[in-house]
């Protein structure tokens, strides 16, 4: 949803990429939601992170972190 709305709300691209850190953070244990399923949801999520990263590179040049830092 964040990635899909990036053209209308550009800030959502940064939020989509920041979400990857939250999901990976062991304090929240969100990664557990992906471990107990058939892996499809994890694959879909990682694909969305990949698309958001590519979109960030498209708008920010060769620096993959520019979209997060701006």
Secondary structure, DSSP 8 states (H G I E B T S, - for coil): -TTTTTTT-THHHHHHHHHHHHHH-TTTTTTHHHHTS-SHHHHHHHHHHHHHHHHHHHHHTT-TTHHHH-
